Amino acid sequence: MAVGARLLIGLLIDGISSGLILAMLGLGITLVFGLGGVLNLAIGVFSLLGILITIEVTGIVSNVLVAAVVAFLAAGVVGLVVDRSLLSLVYKSEGEERTLIGIFATLGLSFFLEGVLILRYPDVYSVPAEIELLRVAGILIRGSSLVSIAITVVIFALLYLFFERTYVGQATRTVMQDEIGATLCGIDTRQLRTLVFVLSAMVAAIAGMLYSFTGEVGVASAFQLTINAVIVSVVGGVTSIAGTVVAGLALGIITTYASAFVGAYFAAIALFAVAIVVLLVRPGQISS
């Protein structure tokens, strides 16, 4: 196999890994917005918490897997607190007013938490998982990419089973499609919103841990993760779960190749360019 082909295949695997992580972040935006009309601009902070809590707990128990589970659960607890306090106030409003208040509330929360965290964590960090490079059929592959792909595939499979095979999951999809009809059928939309927000926080925490496998992350990175999540969600259709996953994969592959051949700066431009093109072609995308 030619060297160029090996490089392209290696980059493709990295792109799939990156894309699935982006899809997980975008899914956090899609689920919360689709269920309650709130654009969660604090999603990146939950990813950051996943990384920082894992690092702290690893220093105590010396086991990354145990630390990751603790961080996963802790992110859910923080999500529950945020939902029952801040979002309870946001949900008192309706329609576009709720969306607007939600943007300011979650953005304010993000800035507040980042300001608090940067006092304790002023540097850049990554989950202390040592994963070696692999050579398969002459192709150099990051072991971290394979681990990320395996974990994200399992998570998406579990989410699929949840939304397709359980009553709660089906009720969630019903609310996303027709909230008024679901309410008339006796579905408790407020409880579902709490469940979905906590779920999105926990998924974002895992995405953050996987994201840090390939690079160090600082507190300021939380906002960039949020922007990436919003772009993926918008490109995917805002309320479409399947669309978000496809969009995440596509954007991950595009930006990985762009970063390798034209640089990270132009890769970031490519990410925004795709979102702008989608909004020009489908101007109603954000309200779909």
C-alpha positions in Angstrom: 0.0 0.0 0.0 1.3 3.4 -1.0 2.5 5.8 1.8 -0.2 8.3 0.7 -3.0 5.8 1.0 -1.8 4.7 4.5 -1.8 8.3 5.6 -5.3 8.9 4.3 -6.6 5.8 6.0 -4.9 6.8 9.3 -6.5 10.3 9.0 -9.9 8.8 8.2 -9.8 6.8 11.4 -8.8 9.9 13.4 -11.6 11.8 11.6 -14.2 9.2 12.5 -13.0 9.3 16.1 -13.2 13.1 16.2 -16.6 13.1 14.4 -18.2 10.7 16.9 -17.0 12.9 19.8 -18.4 16.0 18.0 -21.6 14.1 17.5 -21.8 13.4 21.3 -21.4 17.1 22.0 -23.9 18.0 19.4 -26.4 15.5 20.7 -26.3 17.3 24.1 -27.5 20.5 22.3 -30.0 18.7 20.1 -31.8 16.8 22.9 -32.1 19.7 25.3 -33.2 22.1 22.6 -35.6 19.7 21.0 -37.3 18.8 24.2 -37.5 22.2 25.9 -36.4 24.9 23.5 -33.3 25.7 25.5 -30.0 26.2 23.7 -27.5 24.9 26.3 -24.5 27.0 25.9 -22.9 25.5 29.0 -22.4 22.1 27.4 -18.6 22.7 27.0 -18.3 23.2 30.8 -19.7 19.8 31.4 -17.1 18.3 29.1 -14.4 20.2 31.0 -15.8 19.0 34.3 -15.5 15.4 33.0 -11.8 16.0 32.4 -11.0 17.8 35.6 -12.9 15.5 37.9 -11.3 12.5 36.3 -7.8 14.0 36.9 -8.6 14.8 40.6 -10.1 11.4 41.4 -7.2 9.6 39.6 -4.9 11.3 42.0 -6.8 9.7 44.9 -7.6 6.2 43.6 -4.9 5.8 41.0 -7.3 4.2 38.6 -8.4 6.1 35.5 -11.4 3.9 34.8 -12.8 4.4 38.3 -12.1 8.1 38.1 -13.9 8.3 34.8 -17.0 6.6 36.2 -17.0 9.0 39.2 -16.6 12.0 36.8 -19.5 10.7 34.7 -21.8 10.5 37.7 -20.6 13.8 39.1 -21.4 15.6 35.8 -24.9 14.1 36.1 -25.3 15.5 39.6 -24.2 19.0 38.5 -26.6 18.7 35.6 -29.4 17.8 38.0 -28.7 20.8 40.2 -28.6 23.2 37.2 -31.8 21.8 35.8 -33.7 22.1 39.1 -32.5 25.6 39.9 -31.5 27.7 36.8 -33.6 25.9 34.2 -36.7 25.8 36.4 -36.7 29.5 36.0 -36.1 29.4 32.3 -38.9 26.9 31.7 -41.5 29.3 33.2 -41.3 31.3 29.9 -42.6 30.1 26.6 -41.6 30.1 22.9 -38.9 32.5 21.6 -38.7 34.2 25.0 -37.7 30.8 26.6 -35.0 30.3 23.9 -33.6 33.8 24.4 -33.6 33.6 28.2 -32.1 30.1 28.0 -29.2 31.4 25.9 -28.4 34.2 28.4 -28.9 31.9 31.4 -26.7 29.0 30.2 -24.1 31.4 28.7 -23.9 33.2 32.0 -23.6 29.9 33.8 -20.8 28.9 31.5 -18.9 32.2 32.1 -19.4 31.9 35.9 -18.2 28.3 36.1 -15.2 29.0 33.8 -14.2 31.9 36.0 -14.4 29.8 39.2 -12.6 26.8 37.6 -9.7 28.9 36.1 -8.7 29.9 39.7 -8.0 26.3 40.5 -7.0 25.0 37.1 -5.0 27.7 35.3 -3.0 25.3 33.0 -4.0 22.8 30.3 -4.9 19.2 31.2 -5.7 15.8 29.8 -7.1 12.5 31.1 -4.0 10.5 32.2 -4.6 7.5 30.0 -1.6 6.1 28.3 -2.7 4.6 24.9 0.0 3.5 22.5 0.2 4.0 18.8 -0.6 0.9 16.7 0.7 -0.2 13.3 -1.8 -2.3 11.4 -0.9 -3.5 7.8 1.7 -0.7 7.7 -0.8 1.9 8.8 0.1 4.0 11.9 -3.1 4.4 13.9 -3.6 6.2 17.2 -4.7 3.7 19.8 -6.7 6.6 21.4 -8.7 7.0 18.2 -9.7 3.3 18.3 -10.6 3.5 22.0 -12.7 6.6 21.3 -14.5 5.0 18.4 -15.3 1.9 20.5 -16.6 3.8 23.4 -18.7 6.2 21.3 -20.2 3.4 19.3 -21.3 1.6 22.5 -22.8 4.9 23.9 -24.7 5.6 20.7 -25.9 2.0 20.6 -27.2 2.4 24.2 -28.8 5.7 23.3 -30.5 4.1 20.3 -31.9 1.3 22.4 -33.1 3.9 25.0 -34.9 6.0 22.5 -36.3 3.2 20.4 -37.0 0.4 22.9 -38.0 2.1 26.2 -41.2 3.9 27.1 -39.3 6.9 28.5 -37.2 7.1 25.3 -40.3 6.9 23.1 -42.0 9.5 25.2 -39.0 11.8 24.8 -39.1 11.5 21.1 -42.9 12.2 21.2 -42.4 15.4 23.1 -39.7 16.5 20.7 -42.1 16.0 17.8 -45.3 17.3 19.4 -45.1 18.7 22.9 -48.8 19.7 23.1 -50.0 16.3 21.9 -47.6 14.6 24.4 -48.9 16.7 27.3 -52.5 15.8 26.4 -51.5 12.1 26.4 -50.4 12.5 30.0 -46.6 12.7 29.5 -44.8 14.6 32.2 -42.6 16.9 30.0 -40.9 18.5 33.0 -39.6 15.2 34.3 -38.4 14.3 30.8 -36.6 17.6 30.5 -34.7 16.9 33.7 -33.8 13.4 32.6 -32.6 14.6 29.2 -30.5 17.5 30.6 -28.8 15.2 33.1 -28.2 12.7 30.3 -26.7 15.4 28.1 -24.4 16.5 30.9 -23.1 13.0 31.4 -22.6 12.3 27.7 -20.8 15.7 27.4 -18.5 14.6 30.2 -17.5 11.4 28.4 -17.0 13.4 25.2 -14.7 15.7 27.1 -12.6 12.8 28.4 -12.3 11.3 25.0 -11.5 14.7 23.4 -8.6 15.1 25.8 -7.0 11.8 24.7 -5.5 13.6 21.7 -4.6 17.0 23.2 -4.5 19.0 26.4 -7.5 21.1 27.3 -7.7 24.3 29.3 -10.7 26.0 31.0 -10.9 28.4 28.0 -11.4 25.4 25.8 -14.9 24.9 27.2 -16.4 27.7 25.0 -14.8 26.3 21.9 -16.3 22.9 22.7 -19.7 24.6 23.0 -19.3 26.3 19.7 -18.4 23.0 18.0 -21.4 21.4 19.6 -23.8 24.1 18.4 -22.4 23.9 14.8 -22.8 20.1 14.7 -26.4 20.5 16.0 -27.3 23.2 13.5 -25.8 21.3 10.6 -27.6 18.2 11.7 -31.0 19.9 12.0 -31.1 21.1 15.6 -33.8 18.6 16.6 -32.8 15.6 14.6 -30.8 13.0 16.6 -29.8 11.0 13.5 -28.9 14.2 11.6 -26.7 15.3 14.5 -24.7 12.0 14.4 -24.3 12.2 10.7 -23.2 15.9 10.9 -20.7 15.1 13.6 -19.1 12.4 11.6 -19.0 14.4 8.4 -17.5 17.5 10.2 -15.0 15.4 12.1 -13.6 13.9 8.9 -13.6 17.2 7.0 -11.8 19.1 9.8 -9.3 16.3 10.4 -8.3 16.2 6.7 -8.3 20.0 6.6 -6.1 20.3 9.7 -3.6 17.8 8.3 -3.3 19.4 4.8 -4.0 23.1 5.3 -3.6 23.7 9.0 -5.8 23.9 12.1 -6.7 27.5 11.5 -8.2 26.7 8.1 -9.9 23.6 9.6 -11.7 25.9 12.0 -12.8 28.1 9.1 -14.0 25.0 7.3 -16.2 24.1 10.3 -17.9 27.5 10.3 -18.1 27.6 6.5 -20.1 24.3 6.4 -22.5 25.7 9.0 -23.0 28.9 7.1 -23.6 27.0 3.8 -26.2 24.8 5.6 -28.0 27.9 7.0 -28.0 29.6 3.5 -29.4 26.5 1.8 -31.9 25.8 4.6 -32.6 29.1 6.4 -35.2 27.5 8.5 -32.8 25.0 10.0 -32.5 26.6 13.4 -36.2 26.4 13.9 -36.8 22.9 12.3 
